[in-house]
């Protein structure tokens, strides 16, 4: 096996993220990251999902590393809940 694959969570300082940080709503940052794909953001699970789907890691390895394996399993079954938009009120 080659080496370590990068699995990163990416947060960009968008106006929404900036507003959440200023108002100390840190608990909703994950929702902002989850819904910020167009801005280049991704959650850890979204990164794992891409690696599994591309065959770079096994589903088992992805599940073992996931902070929320239940959500990742649902994503792999084609179920994507729009919790981020609901939490942010978008």
C-alpha positions in Angstrom: 0.0 0.0 0.0 1.2 3.4 -1.0 0.9 5.8 1.9 -1.4 8.0 3.9 -4.3 9.6 2.0 -5.2 13.1 3.1 -8.6 13.3 4.8 -9.3 16.9 5.8 -12.2 19.0 6.9 -12.1 22.4 5.0 -13.7 25.5 6.3 -13.6 28.8 4.3 -14.3 32.1 5.9 -17.5 32.8 4.0 -19.9 35.5 5.2 -22.0 32.8 6.9 -19.0 31.3 8.7 -17.8 34.8 9.7 -21.2 35.6 11.1 -21.3 32.4 13.1 -17.9 33.0 14.5 -18.7 36.6 15.5 -21.9 35.5 17.2 -20.1 32.6 18.9 -22.4 30.0 17.3 -19.7 27.4 17.1 -22.1 24.5 17.4 -23.5 25.4 13.9 -20.1 25.6 12.1 -20.4 22.0 11.1 -23.7 22.8 9.3 -22.0 25.7 7.5 -19.2 23.4 6.4 -21.6 20.7 5.3 -23.6 23.0 3.1 -20.6 25.0 1.8 -19.5 22.6 -1.0 -19.8 25.3 -3.7 -17.4 27.5 -1.6 -14.8 24.7 -1.4 -15.7 23.4 2.0 -16.0 19.8 3.0 -16.7 17.8 6.2 -14.5 14.9 7.3 -17.3 12.5 6.3 -17.6 14.1 2.8 -13.8 13.5 2.4 -14.2 9.9 3.5 -17.2 9.4 1.2 -15.1 10.6 -1.8 -12.2 8.3 -1.0 -14.5 5.3 -0.6 -16.4 6.0 -3.8 -13.2 6.4 -5.7 -11.9 3.1 -4.3 -8.9 4.7 -2.6 -10.0 3.3 0.8 -12.4 0.5 1.9 -15.8 1.2 3.3 -14.6 -0.5 6.6 -11.6 1.8 6.8 -13.8 4.8 6.2 -16.3 3.7 8.8 -13.5 3.1 11.3 -12.2 6.7 10.9 -15.5 8.5 10.6 -16.7 10.8 13.4 -20.3 9.9 12.4 -20.3 6.4 10.9 -24.1 6.2 10.8 -24.3 9.3 8.6 -21.5 8.0 6.4 -23.3 4.7 6.0 -26.5 6.5 5.0 -24.5 8.6 2.4 -23.0 5.4 0.9 -26.6 4.1 0.5 -27.5 7.3 -1.3 -29.3 9.0 1.6 -28.2 12.6 2.1 -30.1 14.5 4.8 -30.1 18.3 4.4 -29.5 18.9 8.1 -27.0 21.7 7.5 -29.5 23.9 5.6 -32.2 23.2 8.2 -29.9 24.2 11.1 -28.7 27.3 9.3 -32.3 28.2 8.3 -31.5 28.3 4.6 
